[in-house]
């Protein structure tokens, strides 16, 4: 997958998303995060870059809440094609789950229920280890 022309804004956004790859964002949260780091970028520019990254597969929509999409960055879009994702409902951390035990569940669903999981769209919600130990 080829990346589009890499403008200063595109590079800034990708750098920010790369550094926060374990989190998901709305466009408003991305804008606020960039602003907090001293980046001056208009909301329209961010929407345009997010649309490009979504189209190219470097952003993945996790969920839509009302009119707000939430997405996370994929350094390599093919990376999310073969595993489940875990989302901490407390801190927002996103974990890419690579586990042979989960393969058993996937095979069971296919063989016994005729259901094939779309890995890239899988998202299980719960509490991460760090948030569990904080209690």
N, C-alpha and C positions, 0 to 999 in steps of 0.2 A: 504494500500500500504506500503510495507516494504522498509525502506531505506537500501541502500547497506552499505557495510563496511565503517565505518566513520573514515577515515584517518585524519591526521592533516590538510592536504590541503582541504579536503572535509568540515571539520568543519569550517575552516577559510572562505571558499567561502560561505557557507550557512549563517554564521554569517554576513558577509558583505551584502549579498542579503537580509537577514531579516531586517537589519537596513535601507535598501534602497528599501523596498518593494513597494513604491509608484512610483518608476522609472523603466524604462526599459533600457536594456543594449545590446550592442554588446559584443562579446568576447574581442575585443580590449579595449573597455571602461571599462569592468570589470577588465582587466589586469592593466590598468592605475590607476583605483581607488584603487586596492589592493596595487599597488606600491606606490601610494601617501600616503597610511597609513603605509608604511614601511614593507609590506609583500613581501618577495622575493619568487616568484613562477614563474616557466617557463610557457610560452604560451602553450606548448604542454600539460602540467599538467592541465591548465585551460580548454583547449578544451576537454580533457578526462573527467574531472569532469562535465563540462557542458553537454556533451553527456550522461553521467550517469543520471544527474538530469532531462534532457529532457525525457529520456527513462522511468524513474520512475514517471514522471508526476509532478515533483516539479518545473520545468521551463515550461513556455508556450511561444511558438513562436508567436509574435504579427504580425510581418511583415518581409518581406525580401526585402532589397534594394540592387539590383545588386546581389552580392554574399554574402552580409552581412545579417545574421539573427539578429533580435532584439527579446529579450525575457524578461519576468519578472518572479519573483519568487513567487511560491504559497506555503505558509506554509502548507496548507492542500489542495491538488489538487482538492478535491470535491467542494471547496468553489466557484469555478468559473463556475460551471455547471448550475447555475440558475439565472444569471443576465448579464446585458450588462456592457460594459466597456467604459469609457470616457478617451480620451487621449488629453492632452493639447499640442498643437503644438508649444507653446512658451517656456514653462519650462520643458516639458516632463513628467509631473505628470500623473500618471495613477489612475483613480478613479473607484472603483467597485460600480456600480449603483444598489442600492436596492430601488425600487420605484414601488408602486402599479399602478401608472399612466402608466408606461412602460408596465405593464402586459396587459393593454387595447390595446396597439399597437400590442403586440405580438399576442393576441387573434384575433384582427382584421385581421392581416396578415394571420393567419391560417384559420379563418372562411370565409373570403371574397376573399382571394387570393390563398388559398391552399398551403401556404408557411410556413414551420416550421423553426424557427430560431435556430441555434446552438449557444446557449448562450456563451459557452466557447470561441468561435471564433468571438464574436461580438466586434466591436471596432468603436466608433464614435469619430471623430476628431473635435476639436474646441479649445476654450480658457477657462481656469479655472477661477474661481471667483477671485483668487489672482492676476492673470495676467490682468484680465479685469479692476480691480480697480487701477492697477498701471498706467493706461493710463491717 
